[in-house]
């Protein structure tokens, strides 16, 4: 059993495309949920084709706590 299958990452982002891009090779190994709190579409291109990454884009900035709750629900 691989550790990558046992852990789900939750990333709450606000225009963090550069940081995610620097770490995408590691992030895409895990089941990952990214909540993008900004209206930026740049992150869409980064995660396009990454089957382990689920991108959630709420209509408004939910803040850190609510964004985590959204990812868990």
Steps between C-alpha positions, in 0.01 A plus 500: 500500500631843406493800730376705204169313509450546873534878522282771351646849483277805537648822367322830553636741243468869425699579187764242596562372149878551523531300822280221369692492171830458688357200687264348241712188447463408867141621537370292210625177661239540776124523489472878522218749538587861417258777594587810297356798687581755229336548163830423324491238227877444492478198729268322255787450255728364773266224610347422160557132431598415859249229585589499872426872542149632554470878458222685680435863406235666718336815364648711782792488742381273779797555728728227627264321738196483273717397205635207705146403598396509135788272405417249773127489424 
